[in-house]
């Protein structure tokens, strides 16, 4: 492994570690402040539709088709929704 490869690998590990810590701190802050973000709203909607057949049928009845712009930019949870 060359020096530049080793440096790149180290930077990637540091960035990944920092991002993980930031995600944890952000999650704790949201919970302590009783806040939700857009990803939380999507996850809550998915959970509601998965767990409640009556609501799922009602939503499906009124929304049989949707238009999605920039499908390639969706996350897996957005696709599931």
C-alpha positions in Angstrom: 0.0 0.0 0.0 1.4 3.4 -1.0 1.6 6.3 1.3 -1.3 8.1 -0.5 -3.4 4.9 -0.3 -2.7 4.7 3.4 -3.6 8.4 3.9 -6.8 8.0 1.9 -7.8 4.9 3.9 -7.1 6.7 7.2 -9.1 9.8 6.1 -12.0 7.5 5.1 -12.0 5.8 8.5 -11.8 9.2 10.3 -14.7 10.6 8.3 -16.8 7.5 8.8 -16.2 7.6 12.5 -17.0 11.3 12.7 -20.2 10.8 10.7 -21.3 7.9 12.9 -20.7 10.1 16.0 -22.6 13.0 14.5 -25.5 10.7 13.6 -25.7 9.4 17.1 -25.5 13.0 18.6 -28.2 14.2 16.2 -30.5 11.3 17.1 -30.0 11.9 20.8 -30.7 15.7 20.3 -33.9 15.0 18.4 -35.1 12.5 21.0 -34.3 14.8 23.9 -36.0 17.8 22.2 -39.0 15.8 21.0 -38.2 16.6 17.4 -38.5 14.6 14.2 -36.9 15.2 10.8 -38.0 14.3 7.3 -36.5 10.8 7.4 -38.4 10.2 10.7 -41.7 11.3 9.1 -41.2 8.9 6.2 -40.3 6.0 8.5 -43.4 6.8 10.6 -45.6 6.8 7.5 -44.2 3.5 6.3 -44.7 2.0 9.8 -48.3 3.3 9.9 -49.1 1.8 6.5 -47.5 -1.5 7.4 -49.2 -1.9 10.7 -52.7 -0.5 9.9 -54.6 -2.3 7.1 -57.6 0.1 7.3 -55.4 3.2 6.7 -53.4 1.4 4.1 -56.6 0.5 2.1 -57.9 4.1 2.4 -54.6 5.6 1.2 -54.4 3.1 -1.7 -58.0 3.9 -2.7 -57.3 7.6 -3.0 -53.7 7.3 -4.3 -53.6 4.5 -6.8 -50.9 6.2 -8.9 -48.2 8.7 -8.0 -45.7 10.6 -10.1 -42.1 10.4 -9.0 -39.6 12.9 -10.4 -35.9 12.0 -10.1 -36.5 8.4 -9.0 -32.8 7.7 -8.9 -32.4 10.1 -6.0 -34.9 8.3 -3.7 -33.7 6.5 -0.6 -34.8 2.9 0.0 -37.3 4.0 2.7 -38.8 6.5 0.2 -39.2 3.8 -2.4 -40.9 1.6 0.2 -43.3 4.4 1.1 
